[in-house]
Amino acid sequence: MSIAALIVAAGRGSRAGGPQPKQWQPLAGARVIDHTLAAFEAMPKITEIVLVLHQDDMDHAPAFTAKGITVTTGGAERAASVQRGLAAIKTADKVLIHDAARPCVSAEVISGVIDALTGHQAAAPGLPVTDALWRGADGTVTGTQDRSNLFAAQTPQGFDLAAIRAAHAAYDGPAADDVEVARAAGLQVAITQGSADNLKITRPEDFARAARLLETRMDIRTGNGFDVHAFGPGDHVTLCGVDIPHTHGLVGHSDADVALHTVTDAIYGALARGDIGQHFPPSDPEWKGARSDIFLRHAADLAREMGFTLTHVDCTLICETPKIGPHVAPMRAAMAEMLGIEIDRVSVKATTSERLGFTGRSEGIACMATATLVKT
């Protein structure tokens, strides 16, 4: 059984408030969508992830495709978005369809659906309704509703891929969820164990509850890096992978990119995996003159292999010359590409040492950096 996760994130979510759609809003050190994706990325049985985005949000796509996630645009309604996502699945024969606005979904809930698919064409988590139910009109109770055999539906909802593709193609009209579409096609849907923590962010107050839930099971780490390189012969320095004209170069075993070295060490530090010298010894001739993006990409890949999401890096260069400000934009863009994260999660800035010390005497460049990693 080959399983794809289809994350539907094309909605606008206006009821949740905020300056942007809820899936892009910050939540417990990352964004809602980052927590949702991390839950499925951590599942070994899931071999493919497809993300459906609104057309207006496609500028976010490169950061996801860099992680191996397939991105496609959604339709005018949720059903159309799901159909486009189903069409984008390449190799799987089963699919879990999940709302991006459910960032607190647990491995147990996901596994329950996967296990049920071994004997059913469809399965979805639900919670038995335990509260009394009323019918009402004009602000008053008009009656009660028997709650026997009633369940609150959740996601992910799992299906045989061919069956749910056919069901969506044949369905006409609105549907509450993909289970309704599947049942209309005659599929029997197994109910698996849901969780009260698997809430869907709908209203502004839901963010605080979701944050409390995530913070109880998150592994948040911060790492620091520091590096120094002296000036030597040359006509440019390389910082964050960008060549900057200068009267001198920087001396080092590799290309001496002090900024990338420092951020690399910050990531290794957050992972408690030593420093750059342990992974790429300066005594090894293989790394003589090597591009420093090799080191940074290795650190970022290691973080992902260990189940962490890199949420932010902050890099401060300390020097009198060259002037860093005019080059900050391409430096941020280059480092964001290397790390596979969005540019608004990469900070590059510079300061001087007020002409004190070796940097004040223009003998070299120092750099310090901080990296934040999150595992949910």
C-alpha positions as CSV (number, residue, x, y, z in Angstrom):
1,M,0.0,0.0,0.0
2,S,1.5,3.3,-1.1
3,I,-0.1,6.3,0.6
4,A,-0.2,10.0,-0.4
5,A,-1.3,12.9,1.9
6,L,-3.4,15.5,0.2
7,I,-3.4,18.8,2.2
8,V,-6.1,21.2,1.2
9,A,-5.0,24.8,1.9
10,A,-6.8,26.8,-0.8
11,G,-9.5,28.4,1.5
12,R,-9.6,31.9,2.7
13,G,-10.9,31.2,6.2
14,S,-12.3,34.7,6.9
15,R,-14.1,33.6,10.1
16,A,-10.7,33.1,11.8
17,G,-9.8,36.8,11.4
18,G,-6.3,38.1,11.0
19,P,-4.5,39.8,8.2
20,Q,-4.1,36.7,6.1
21,P,-5.8,33.3,5.6
22,K,-5.6,31.2,8.7
23,Q,-3.2,28.6,7.2
24,W,-0.5,31.2,6.9
25,Q,-0.9,32.8,10.3
26,P,1.7,32.2,13.0
27,L,1.1,29.4,15.5
28,A,3.5,28.2,18.2
29,G,6.8,29.2,16.6
30,A,5.8,28.4,13.0
31,R,2.7,28.8,10.7
32,V,-0.4,26.7,10.9
33,I,0.4,25.0,7.6
34,D,3.9,24.2,8.8
35,H,2.6,22.2,11.8
36,T,0.1,20.4,9.6
37,L,2.7,19.4,7.0
38,A,5.1,18.3,9.7
39,A,2.6,15.9,11.1
40,F,2.4,14.0,7.8
41,E,6.1,14.4,6.9
42,A,6.8,12.5,10.2
43,M,4.8,9.5,9.1
44,P,7.0,6.8,7.5
45,K,4.1,5.2,5.6
46,I,3.3,8.4,3.7
47,T,5.5,8.4,0.6
48,E,4.0,11.5,-1.2
49,I,2.6,14.8,-0.1
50,V,0.4,17.0,-2.4
51,L,-0.4,20.6,-1.3
52,V,-3.3,22.5,-2.8
53,L,-2.9,26.3,-2.6
54,H,-5.0,29.3,-3.6
55,Q,-3.8,31.0,-6.8
56,D,-2.9,34.1,-4.7
57,D,-0.7,32.0,-2.4
58,M,1.5,30.4,-5.1
59,D,4.4,32.6,-4.2
60,H,4.8,30.2,-1.3
61,A,5.1,27.2,-3.6
62,P,8.9,27.2,-4.2
63,A,9.7,26.6,-0.5
64,F,7.5,23.5,-0.5
65,T,8.6,22.1,-3.8
66,A,12.2,22.4,-2.5
67,K,11.2,19.9,0.2
68,G,9.8,17.4,-2.4
69,I,6.1,18.4,-1.9
70,T,4.0,18.6,-5.0
71,V,2.0,21.9,-5.2
72,T,-1.0,22.6,-7.3
73,T,-3.6,25.4,-7.4
74,G,-7.1,25.0,-6.0
75,G,-10.5,25.6,-7.5
76,A,-13.4,27.9,-6.7
77,E,-14.8,25.4,-4.2
78,R,-13.3,22.9,-1.9
79,A,-14.5,19.9,-4.0
80,A,-12.7,21.4,-7.0
81,S,-9.5,21.9,-5.0
82,V,-9.6,18.3,-3.8
83,Q,-10.1,17.0,-7.4
84,R,-7.1,19.0,-8.6
85,G,-5.1,17.6,-5.7
86,L,-6.1,14.0,-6.5
87,A,-5.1,14.5,-10.1
88,A,-1.6,15.7,-9.0
89,I,-0.9,12.4,-7.1
90,K,1.8,10.5,-9.0
91,T,2.5,7.1,-7.5
92,A,0.2,6.3,-4.5
93,D,-2.8,4.0,-4.5
94,K,-4.3,5.3,-1.3
95,V,-4.8,8.9,-0.2
96,L,-5.4,10.8,3.1
97,I,-7.3,14.1,2.5
98,H,-6.7,16.6,5.3
99,D,-7.6,20.1,6.1
100,A,-4.6,22.4,6.5
101,A,-6.5,24.1,9.3
102,R,-6.1,21.0,11.5
103,P,-2.5,21.5,12.7
104,C,-2.8,19.4,15.9
105,V,-3.6,16.1,14.2
106,S,-1.6,13.3,16.0
107,A,0.3,10.4,14.7
108,E,-2.2,8.1,16.4
109,V,-5.1,9.6,14.5
110,I,-3.3,9.4,11.2
111,S,-2.1,5.8,11.8
112,G,-5.7,4.8,12.7
113,V,-6.9,5.8,9.3
114,I,-4.0,4.2,7.5
115,D,-4.6,0.9,9.4
116,A,-8.3,0.9,8.5
117,L,-7.5,1.3,4.8
118,T,-6.1,-2.2,4.8
119,G,-9.6,-3.6,5.0
120,H,-11.8,-0.8,3.7
121,Q,-12.0,1.4,0.7
122,A,-12.6,4.4,2.9
123,A,-12.0,5.4,6.5
124,A,-12.2,8.6,8.6
125,P,-11.8,9.6,12.2
126,G,-14.8,10.7,14.2
127,L,-15.7,11.5,17.8
128,P,-19.0,10.4,19.3
129,V,-21.2,13.3,20.2
130,T,-21.4,13.5,24.0
131,D,-23.1,16.9,24.6
132,A,-26.8,17.4,24.6
133,L,-28.0,18.7,21.2
134,W,-30.7,21.4,20.7
135,R,-32.6,22.7,17.8
136,G,-33.2,26.4,17.9
137,A,-34.7,29.4,16.2
138,D,-34.7,33.1,16.9
139,G,-32.4,32.7,19.8
140,T,-34.5,30.1,21.7
141,V,-34.5,26.3,22.0
142,T,-37.2,24.7,19.9
143,G,-36.4,21.1,20.6
144,T,-33.8,18.5,21.3
145,Q,-32.0,16.1,19.1
146,D,-31.1,12.5,20.0
147,R,-27.3,12.1,19.9
148,S,-27.3,8.4,19.5
149,N,-25.0,7.2,16.7
150,L,-23.9,10.8,16.0
151,F,-20.2,11.5,15.4
152,A,-18.3,14.7,14.8
153,A,-16.3,14.2,11.6
154,Q,-12.6,15.0,11.4
155,T,-9.7,14.6,8.9
156,P,-7.6,13.0,7.5
157,Q,-10.2,11.1,5.6
158,G,-8.6,8.1,3.8
159,F,-9.6,6.5,0.5
160,D,-8.6,4.1,-2.2
161,L,-7.3,6.7,-4.7
162,A,-9.1,5.3,-7.8
163,A,-12.3,5.1,-5.9
164,I,-12.3,8.6,-4.6
165,R,-11.2,10.0,-7.9
166,A,-14.2,8.3,-9.5
167,A,-16.5,9.4,-6.7
168,H,-15.5,13.1,-7.1
169,A,-15.8,12.9,-10.9
170,A,-19.4,11.6,-10.6
171,Y,-20.5,13.9,-7.7
172,D,-22.5,17.0,-8.5
173,G,-23.4,19.7,-5.9
174,P,-22.1,20.8,-2.5
175,A,-20.7,18.3,0.0
176,A,-19.9,18.6,3.7
177,D,-16.7,16.6,3.2
178,D,-15.1,13.9,1.2
179,V,-16.9,11.2,3.2
180,E,-20.2,12.5,1.8
181,V,-18.8,12.3,-1.7
182,A,-17.6,8.7,-1.1
183,R,-20.9,7.5,0.3
184,A,-22.8,9.0,-2.6
185,A,-20.7,6.7,-4.8
186,G,-21.6,3.7,-2.7
187,L,-18.3,3.4,-0.7
188,Q,-18.5,2.1,2.9
189,V,-16.6,4.3,5.2
190,A,-15.1,2.9,8.4
191,I,-15.1,5.1,11.4
192,T,-11.7,5.4,13.2
193,Q,-10.8,6.9,16.6
194,G,-10.7,10.7,16.4
195,S,-9.3,13.1,19.0
196,A,-10.6,16.1,20.8
197,D,-7.2,17.7,20.2
198,N,-7.6,17.4,16.5
199,L,-9.5,20.7,16.3
200,K,-10.1,22.7,13.1
201,I,-9.1,26.3,13.4
202,T,-12.2,28.3,12.6
203,R,-12.5,31.2,14.9
204,P,-9.9,33.6,16.4
205,E,-10.0,32.0,19.8
206,D,-9.0,28.6,18.2
207,F,-5.4,29.8,17.7
208,A,-4.8,30.0,21.4
209,R,-6.2,26.6,22.1
210,A,-4.1,25.1,19.2
211,A,-1.0,26.8,20.5
212,R,-1.5,25.3,24.0
213,L,-1.9,21.8,22.5
214,L,1.1,22.0,20.2
215,E,3.4,23.5,22.9
216,T,2.8,20.5,25.1
217,R,4.4,18.2,22.5
218,M,6.7,20.4,20.5
219,D,10.5,20.2,20.6
220,I,11.7,23.7,20.0
221,R,15.5,24.2,19.8
222,T,17.7,27.3,19.3
223,G,21.3,27.1,18.2
224,N,24.0,29.7,18.0
225,G,27.0,30.1,15.7
226,F,30.1,32.3,15.7
227,D,32.9,32.5,13.2
228,V,35.8,34.7,12.1
229,H,37.8,35.0,8.9
230,A,40.7,37.3,8.3
231,F,41.2,39.4,5.2
232,G,43.8,38.3,2.7
233,P,44.6,38.7,-1.0
234,G,41.7,39.0,-3.4
235,D,39.2,41.3,-5.1
236,H,36.0,40.2,-3.5
237,V,34.5,38.4,-0.4
238,T,31.7,35.8,-0.6
239,L,29.0,36.3,2.0
240,C,25.8,34.2,2.0
241,G,26.9,32.8,-1.3
242,V,27.0,36.3,-2.9
243,D,30.3,37.7,-4.3
244,I,30.8,41.3,-3.1
245,P,33.6,43.4,-4.6
246,H,36.2,44.4,-2.1
247,T,39.9,45.4,-1.8
248,H,40.6,42.0,-0.1
249,G,39.3,38.5,0.0
250,L,38.8,36.3,3.1
251,V,41.2,33.6,4.1
252,G,39.9,30.1,4.7
253,H,40.1,26.4,3.8
254,S,36.9,26.6,1.7
255,D,35.6,29.7,0.0
256,A,35.7,31.4,3.5
257,D,32.0,32.4,3.5
258,V,31.9,33.4,7.1
259,A,28.1,34.0,7.1
260,L,27.2,30.5,5.8
261,H,29.7,28.9,8.2
262,T,28.1,30.6,11.1
263,V,24.5,29.7,10.2
264,T,25.7,26.2,9.5
265,D,27.1,25.9,13.0
266,A,23.9,27.4,14.5
267,I,21.9,24.6,12.9
268,Y,24.3,21.9,14.0
269,G,24.2,23.4,17.5
270,A,20.4,23.3,17.6
271,L,20.6,19.6,16.6
272,A,23.4,18.9,19.1
273,R,25.4,17.5,16.2
274,G,28.8,19.2,16.7
275,D,30.1,21.9,14.5
276,I,31.1,22.4,10.9
277,G,34.7,21.2,11.5
278,Q,33.4,17.8,12.6
279,H,31.3,17.2,9.5
280,F,33.8,18.9,7.1
281,P,37.3,18.7,8.6
282,P,39.6,21.5,7.4
283,S,42.4,18.9,7.3
284,D,40.5,17.1,4.5
285,P,41.7,18.2,1.1
286,E,38.3,17.4,-0.4
287,W,36.9,20.6,1.1
288,K,39.8,22.9,-0.1
289,G,38.2,25.8,-1.9
290,A,34.7,24.2,-1.6
291,R,31.6,26.3,-1.9
292,S,30.1,26.8,1.6
293,D,26.5,26.2,0.4
294,I,27.5,22.5,0.5
295,F,27.9,22.8,4.3
296,L,24.7,24.7,4.8
297,R,22.6,22.4,2.7
298,H,24.0,19.4,4.6
299,A,23.0,21.0,7.9
300,A,19.5,21.8,6.7
301,D,19.0,18.3,5.2
302,L,20.2,16.8,8.5
303,A,17.6,18.9,10.4
304,R,14.8,17.6,8.1
305,E,16.1,14.0,8.5
306,M,15.8,14.3,12.2
307,G,12.2,15.5,11.9
308,F,12.8,19.2,12.5
309,T,11.4,22.2,10.6
310,L,13.8,25.1,10.2
311,T,11.6,28.1,11.2
312,H,14.0,31.0,11.2
313,V,17.7,32.0,10.9
314,D,19.2,35.4,12.0
315,C,22.7,36.3,10.8
316,T,24.7,39.3,11.9
317,L,27.9,40.3,10.2
318,I,30.4,42.4,12.1
319,C,32.8,44.5,9.9
320,E,33.9,48.0,8.9
321,T,34.1,47.1,5.3
322,P,32.7,46.1,2.8
323,K,29.3,47.7,3.2
324,I,26.7,45.0,3.6
325,G,23.4,46.9,3.3
326,P,23.3,47.2,-0.5
327,H,23.7,43.4,-0.8
328,V,21.3,42.2,1.9
329,A,18.4,41.4,-0.4
330,P,20.3,38.9,-2.7
331,M,22.1,37.5,0.4
332,R,18.7,36.7,2.0
333,A,17.3,35.2,-1.2
334,A,20.4,33.0,-1.7
335,M,20.4,31.7,1.8
336,A,16.6,31.0,1.7
337,E,17.1,28.9,-1.4
338,M,19.9,26.9,0.2
339,L,17.9,26.3,3.3
340,G,14.6,25.5,1.5
341,I,12.6,28.1,3.5
342,E,10.9,31.3,2.6
343,I,12.8,34.5,2.5
344,D,10.8,36.1,5.2
345,R,12.3,33.5,7.6
346,V,15.9,34.6,6.8
347,S,17.4,37.7,8.4
348,V,20.7,39.2,7.4
349,K,22.1,42.3,8.9
350,A,25.4,44.0,9.7
351,T,27.0,46.2,12.4
352,T,30.4,47.5,13.2
353,S,32.5,47.2,16.3
354,E,32.9,51.0,16.5
355,R,36.5,50.6,15.2
356,L,37.5,48.5,18.2
357,G,39.3,45.1,17.9
358,F,40.4,43.3,14.8
359,T,37.1,44.0,12.9
360,G,37.5,47.7,13.8
361,R,41.0,47.6,12.4
362,S,39.5,46.1,9.2
363,E,41.6,42.9,9.6
364,G,38.6,40.6,8.9
365,I,34.9,39.8,9.4
366,A,33.2,38.2,12.3
367,C,29.7,36.8,12.2
368,M,27.2,35.4,14.7
369,A,23.9,33.6,13.9
370,T,20.9,32.0,15.6
371,A,18.7,29.2,14.1
372,T,15.4,28.0,15.4
373,L,14.2,24.4,14.8
374,V,10.8,23.0,15.7
375,K,9.7,19.3,15.8
376,T,6.0,18.6,16.4
